[in-house]
Amino acid sequence: MSVWDANPHIPPPFDKRSAPLLPAPPEADSGRGLFLVCHYAETWGGYPLGGDLFGQGGKLLWCEVGPSASTSRVRVAA
């Protein structure tokens, strides 16, 4: 699965940094999407896009989900 948008910022952990992915606070209205993707995906990544895709730059985030994805490979900070 992949998604793209016009914002060039690639968020952790898709940027391959070693910082832990923090879950959203219970009272937050947003911020759970990437946490859930990384919890269930086997692997993931992000790529910056040049100005040639539909005439604008941005980023592409991707993940692969499979039968062994129940084991999380992302460090989660409590």
N, C-alpha and C positions, 0 to 999 in steps of 0.2 A: 504494500500500500504506500502511496506517496501523496503529498500535498505540496502546493507551492503558494507563495504570496509575494507581494512587491516589497516587503520589508526585508532589508539585507541582514538583519540581526539573526544569528543562529543561536537558539537558546541551549543551555546545558540540558541534558547530557549529549545532545545532538552535535555539539561543537567539539566533542572528544576531550573536554577538560576533565580533570580528575575531581572536581568539586562534587560533593554529594547532592542528590536531587532531593529537595525538601518538599514534603507533602503540604498541601494548602491547609491553613488553619480551619477548624470546623465552621467558623462563622463566615468564612470567605465565600463570595458569590461566584468566583472563578478560580482557575489555577490548578485544576485536577486533571486536565486532558493529557499533558505530556507525562505526568506521573503514572497514569493508567496505561498509556502506550508502552512506556518502558518497563512496567511491571509484567505485562503480558507478552511483549515482543521478545523474540529470540535475539534479534540484532537490530540496530538502527543507525542512522547517520544523517548528515546534513551537508548540502553543497550550496555554495553561493552561485547565483545565476548572473550571467552577463546581461547586457542590454538587448540581446537578440531574441529572447523568448517573449513573444507577443509584444515586442517593442519596449520592454521594461526590465529592470534588474530585480533582484530579490533573492529568494532562497527556495530550496527544495528540501523537505524533510521526508524521510522514508523509514519504513520498518518492515520486518518480516515476522509473521506470526505463524507458528506451527504447533504440532502436538506436544512438544516438550517445552513450551513457553510458560508452563506453570512455575518453573524455577526462575526467579527474578535474577537478572545479572547486573542490576543497578544498585549502587549503594544508596540506601535511604537513611537520611539523618532524622532522628527522632526529635 
